[in-house]
Amino acid sequence: MISTTERIAHLAEGRILGVSAFLTLPLAILAPKGVALLFGLTAVSSFIVGLAHRQKNRGPVGPSLALAAAFILLSLSSAMWSMTPESSFKKALVLGLVLFGGLVLTFSARRLKGEARRVFEIGLIAGGVLGFGVIAIEVAFSSPILALPGTIMGRPTEQNIVLLRGINQGAAVASVFILPWTIALWRHKGVLWASAGFTVCVTVLAFCQADSHKAALVIGMAAALIAFVGGRPVLRGFSLLCVLGVLSSPWLVSALPDPLQPDNNAAVLPNSSQHRLVIWQTTAGHIFERPFFGSGFDTARAFYGPDQKVAYFFGGKEADTKWSNLFEPIPLHPHNGTLQVWLELGAAGAALLAAGLFLIVRRLAAVSNNFERSILFGTFVTGLVIFSISYGAWQGWWMGAIWLMMAFAAAFFTVNAE
């Protein structure tokens, strides 16, 4: 029997997550850096409500806290051997707050039930409708919303292509957001509305410029379908694949074709993909220099500066050159979260990351409903693909977005009693 105090606390948590779910996607599109602030406010609010009502976390909290604590301790300790010790220590402290806040949110989301969960799901549905509506308007009418502040202030109108790039970060968040949003719509409006909404939103995302979120969503949808057909064994197998993939990633990227060599197989890839291959292979070379504990937390940006750009000739030099570019060998970050962890925290950090991914997939495998389990797995794979090909692992807005998405997904967890 749930007491009145617990019922009030649960409803408050549902409202907090509901408001956050409503704001996340529109904010990611119009002001991506604001997602970090939203995440912080949501985590603090959830922590205060849980503390005030003496809420107890449910579920296997121990392993999650242990992994987070170990990762934070390693990140803080890395300041002792870091290329930028002061920066590493400060950034590691921030990471500690983010990980703690993220765990608070996911535990809070898993407590939702009844009216509290309904309030959250309504916020999620409304936020998706608003967010995807904004993307549709921006794509269809040449970015009128993003152009509005400049128009009001009398600044020259930017080219449409430049403005449209402004929604790439929001589109990346939307590609992860769309699958939990579909579950909420399916629960409240049925399969017809969920199918129609999903189709419309996928179509909207297809017209955005960046290709990374499109590829991630396609792979995530394929993963969801495979999981739906194959059931729990697929997820259990994938959890092991995550471990192998993370631990072997420096060797894997080193074995890929070198785009700078004549007649290489990578020549069929888009230029941006060839560019990433060079960055990844450069990163792998630095990983092998300090393989055990890395170069220190958040030091990826310290390897090269703006004055260390290199001219790269793709396909070989002179007559063999297909195209060329001038860029830093590692521009701010490796554009691959796994390689960034390897580079900065070495094999020790990679082992903790692999353990974390293993734990997440095993938790997903415990979800009772096969359809929801498959959709949540697809959400995880979509986010993992973006983590592996796009943003810096420690960018504030991206960490905030990922933890919010994890919390929204965790709100749908219904695990077996076994």
Beta strands, then each sheet from edge to edge (+ up, - down):
strand 1: 310-314
strand 2: 323-327
sheet 1: 1+ 2-
end
